[in-house]
Amino acid sequence: MKYKPKEIIEFSDTTLMVIWEDGHESLYLYDDLRQDCPCATCRQLRKNSEDGKLPIKKTIPLKLKSEKIKPIEIEPIGLYAYKFHWNDKHDTGIYTFEFLRNLCACDECASNSE
């Protein structure tokens, strides 16, 4: 496996940090992770939308105080992915480690993808 997380932590109320085994650190805004959900339903919704973004419905449980999108649980899937359980009740996306690493928008990763 090319990429494997060493640690995954909540960096802030809006951001997830993944520290990779190779020492690279990636920061992901929760909004961006939710918008990039790789499940079939979200891919189809993005494909059919005019701006390529998800029309996310806010169906947040009453116990949450914030209306900002964020995961309420991040579940490991085998040794290759995470499943995010979002506070908008969406939980069908499987984020493989490779997919997550490819979403990294840091200068180093952006220059490597060009």
N, C-alpha and C positions, 0 to 999 in steps of 0.2 A: 504494500500500500504506500503510495507516494506521500500523502499527507495524513497526519494523524494528530488530533488535538492532545496536548499534554494537560491543559487546564482550560475550563470554561467558567467565566465569572461574570457577574453583573457589574459592569464598569460604572454605570450611573442609572438613573431612572429611565433613561431613553436608549442606553447603549450596552451591548454585549461585547465582552472581550474574549477572544480565543487566543491562547498561547499554544503555539504548535510545537511539536517535538523538535523541529529544526531551529527553534528559538524565535521564529517570526511571531509577531504579535499583530492580530487583526482586530479592528474595532468595527462593529456593525450597529447601525441605528436600527432599532426595532421596527420602525416604520418601513425601512428599506427591506429588511428581512421578510416582513409580512407581504410587502408588495411583490417580492420575488419568489413567493411560495411556489415550489415546483410541482404541486399536485395537478392532476389533469383538469380539475374544475377551474382552478385559478389560471392555468395556462390558457384555457379556452376563453375565460372572461377577459384576459388581457388581449388576446388575439382579436376578440370581437369589439373591444372598446376603441373609441376614436383616438384616445391619447395613449393607449397601451398600458394603462394603469387599471388596477382593480377597483371596482366600485364597492369599497368595503362598507358593509352595514355595521352600525354600532349597536350591538346587542350585548352590552356589558352587564355582567351580573351585578346586582345591587350592592353586594358586599365590597365591591371595588370603589375606591374613592376617586381614582383618576380616569379620565376618558381617553388617555393616551394608550395606544396599542402597545402591548407588551406580553411576553409569554408568562403564563402562570405556572408552567412546568416545562422542562426540557428533558425528554426521555431518550436515553441511549437506545439505539436500534442495532443490535449485534455489535460488531466491531467496525462498522463502516458509516454510521449516520446518527443523526438526532431527529426526533419527532418533536416539533414545537406544539404545545397546547396554548393557543392564544386566548387573550381575554375577550375576543369577539366570538368565542366558542368554536373557532376553526381549528382543526387538528389533523388534517389529512396529509399535510406535506411532509415528505421525508427528505431532509437536508443531508445529503451525503457529505462526507468530509471534503471530497474533491470539489463538490458544488460550492460548499461554504468557502473554501480557499479561493476559488475562482471569483467569488463575490467581493473579496477583499479589494478595497478601493485606495489603498495606500499608494504613495508615489512609486515605491519599489515594484509592487504587483502591477500597477498600471503600465509601467515602462516595460515589464516583462511580457505583457499581453499584446503589445504593439508589433 
